[in-house]
Structure formats: C-alpha cells, structure tokens
Amino acid sequence: MNESEILLPAEFAQRAGVPTRVVIQAMYEKRIPRVKLPDGTLGIPADALETFQVPAGG
C-alpha cells in the first residue's frame, strides 16, 4: 500500500460528512481499513474516503 495520509476517526467523519459514531461503527465492523498508530490509537487511511459508504437506514 502506498504511503497515505492517516486520519483520526473524528477527522475522517468530518471529511465524509457523517457523525463520528458512524465511522467508529464502520471500523468495528471492519468496513473501512484501520491502521494502528505509534501511540496505540487507530487511524484510517485518507484513501478510504473514496470508497466509504454509509449504510442505509443507519
């Protein structure tokens, strides 16, 4: 995988235009890729914005 900008869930949510809880749920369900950061938190590659879809009715 190419070197990509890594976003925290809140920033990813802001760019995607959805509440942060939707992004956290997608991470939990493994519908978006996760990257473990050096401090132990999880981030999301910015490239995932292109394929991220909010589930209907959710």
VOTOR-729149 format. One record per residue (C-alpha): x, y, z; residue in one letter. Coordinates in steps of 0.5 Angstrom, whole numbers. Example, Ala and Ser with C-alpha at 12.3 -4.5 7.8 and 13.67 -1.06 7.14 Angstrom:
BEGIN
<site u="25" v="-9" w="16" residuo="A"/>
<site u="27" v="-2" w="14" residuo="S"/>
END
This chain:
BEGIN
<site u="0" v="0" w="0" residuo="M"/>
<site u="3" v="7" w="-2" residuo="N"/>
<site u="4" v="12" w="4" residuo="E"/>
<site u="-2" v="15" w="5" residuo="S"/>
<site u="-5" v="21" w="10" residuo="E"/>
<site u="-7" v="17" w="16" residuo="I"/>
<site u="-14" v="21" w="19" residuo="L"/>
<site u="-16" v="20" w="26" residuo="L"/>
<site u="-24" v="18" w="26" residuo="P"/>
<site u="-26" v="25" w="28" residuo="A"/>
<site u="-23" v="28" w="22" residuo="E"/>
<site u="-25" v="22" w="17" residuo="F"/>
<site u="-32" v="23" w="20" residuo="A"/>
<site u="-32" v="31" w="19" residuo="Q"/>
<site u="-29" v="30" w="11" residuo="R"/>
<site u="-34" v="24" w="10" residuo="A"/>
<site u="-40" v="29" w="13" residuo="G"/>
<site u="-42" v="24" w="18" residuo="V"/>
<site u="-42" v="23" w="25" residuo="P"/>
<site u="-36" v="20" w="29" residuo="T"/>
<site u="-40" v="15" w="31" residuo="R"/>
<site u="-42" v="12" w="24" residuo="V"/>
<site u="-34" v="12" w="23" residuo="V"/>
<site u="-33" v="8" w="29" residuo="I"/>
<site u="-38" v="3" w="28" residuo="Q"/>
<site u="-35" v="2" w="21" residuo="A"/>
<site u="-28" v="1" w="24" residuo="M"/>
<site u="-31" v="-4" w="29" residuo="Y"/>
<site u="-35" v="-8" w="23" residuo="E"/>
<site u="-28" v="-7" w="19" residuo="K"/>
<site u="-32" v="-4" w="13" residuo="R"/>
<site u="-26" v="1" w="13" residuo="I"/>
<site u="-19" v="0" w="14" residuo="P"/>
<site u="-15" v="1" w="20" residuo="R"/>
<site u="-8" v="3" w="22" residuo="V"/>
<site u="-5" v="2" w="29" residuo="K"/>
<site u="-1" v="9" w="30" residuo="L"/>
<site u="5" v="9" w="34" residuo="P"/>
<site u="1" v="12" w="40" residuo="D"/>
<site u="-3" v="5" w="40" residuo="G"/>
<site u="-10" v="9" w="37" residuo="T"/>
<site u="-13" v="7" w="31" residuo="L"/>
<site u="-13" v="11" w="25" residuo="G"/>
<site u="-16" v="11" w="18" residuo="I"/>
<site u="-12" v="12" w="11" residuo="P"/>
<site u="-15" v="18" w="8" residuo="A"/>
<site u="-16" v="14" w="1" residuo="D"/>
<site u="-21" v="10" w="5" residuo="A"/>
<site u="-26" v="17" w="4" residuo="L"/>
<site u="-27" v="15" w="-4" residuo="E"/>
<site u="-30" v="8" w="-2" residuo="T"/>
<site u="-33" v="9" w="5" residuo="F"/>
<site u="-41" v="9" w="4" residuo="Q"/>
<site u="-46" v="10" w="10" residuo="V"/>
<site u="-51" v="4" w="11" residuo="P"/>
<site u="-58" v="6" w="9" residuo="A"/>
<site u="-62" v="7" w="15" residuo="G"/>
<site u="-57" v="7" w="20" residuo="G"/>
END
